[in-house]
Amino acid sequence: MTVRESDLIDKIDRAFRRRGEVSPEVRLGMGDDAALFRPRASHEMILTCDWFLEGTHFLQEEQPPDSLGWKCLARAVSDIAAMGGVPRCFLLSLALPDSHTGRWLDEFLAGLRRASRKFGCVLAGGDTTRRREISMNVTVVGDVPTGRAVVRSGAGPGELIYVSGRLGEAELGLAVLRQSRRRGNPKNLLTKKHLYPEPRLALGQWVREKRLASSMMDLSDGLSSDLWRLCAASGVGARLESRTLPRLQNADMARKHGLDPLRLALHGGDDYELLFTVPLRKRKLLPRAFQGIPLTPIGTITKQSKLVLRDENGREQLLTAGGWDPFRKSGA
């Protein structure tokens, strides 16, 4: 069957338009040369984009099409959450082979539509083309009250380092998928965080509204890599406490798959939790959990520009970035 690009665009448009998803900020969406976006008064825009490539970020045989639709938007929306912002709309650039313009695309769009509704982020346009491997690029537009965005560069010595949720769950889910050699089941709790991550939008907005964090970012590539980036932006270092890291509840399952829970917590990617720093004077304002999501102090910001991990016996060792890096050579 011959597929025209106009047919593909109409299919995507119908999938969203018939559900009535609208946004007052998007004055003109799909169907013209470009979208028109009207920012809210007293707010500044947040812009972010994210690649999601077959063979680099996912394998078709592991992930259901609807999870790819969900995750390609969730990954980009997590960047909005990391600044305490509100997502408003997104652009989707999609490249795929002719063989995936039927049922596969229907399921992909169903997952993308669910994510769009869940995150309150409407489709405003994008682009399509044909390609042997599937490629997606999502650009999200959000906003935040002017001057109130929480950025990476505000951490200071003596401040506490917090993370949300538990670390390493998504990496464990990936290992379970790869060792089972079957496509992921949406009902499997072990793989849910890898297949259907939930950006911490409400938490990011609450932290920003209460002015609790001096810096913040999301954990997409792993704690050891992302904390390095936050420290570099702030010109500081950090000391992590191994005993306080919020590891997997199901540690036995990790070991069954040949994985160490501590290494997963330090280096596992795709968690999309929030990493933020809090001045000591505001520590008592932080609850142990927010809407059921644990908030855990895991260390302290230091003056020295290095990362140190202290174990249960008080021994310290330098912590190097060991998370996801698309440019790292295999085995490096």
Sequence and secondary structure as in RCSB ss.txt:
>XXXX:A:sequence
MTVRESDLIDKIDRAFRRRGEVSPEVRLGMGDDAALFRPRASHEMILTCDWFLEGTHFLQEEQPPDSLGWKCLAR
AVSDIAAMGGVPRCFLLSLALPDSHTGRWLDEFLAGLRRASRKFGCVLAGGDTTRRREISMNVTVVGDVPTGRAV
VRSGAGPGELIYVSGRLGEAELGLAVLRQSRRRGNPKNLLTKKHLYPEPRLALGQWVREKRLASSMMDLSDGLSS
DLWRLCAASGVGARLESRTLPRLQNADMARKHGLDPLRLALHGGDDYELLFTVPLRKRKLLPRAFQGIPLTPIGT
ITKQSKLVLRDENGREQLLTAGGWDPFRKSGA
>XXXX:A:secstr
    HHHHHHHHHHHHHTTT   TTEEE TTSSS EE   TTEEEEEEEEEEEBTTTB TTTS HHHHHHHHHHH
HHHHHHTTT EEEEEEEEEEE GGGSSHHHHHHHHHHHHHHHHHT EEEEEEEEE SS EEEEEEEEEEETT   
 GGG  TT EEEEES SSHHHHHHHHHHHHTS   TT HHHHHHHS    HHHHHHHHHTT  SEEEEESS HHH
HHHHHHHHHT EEEEEGGGS   S HHHHHHTT  HHHHHHH     EEEEEE GGGGGGS SEETTEEEEEEEE
EESSSSEEEE TTS EEE    S  TTS TT 
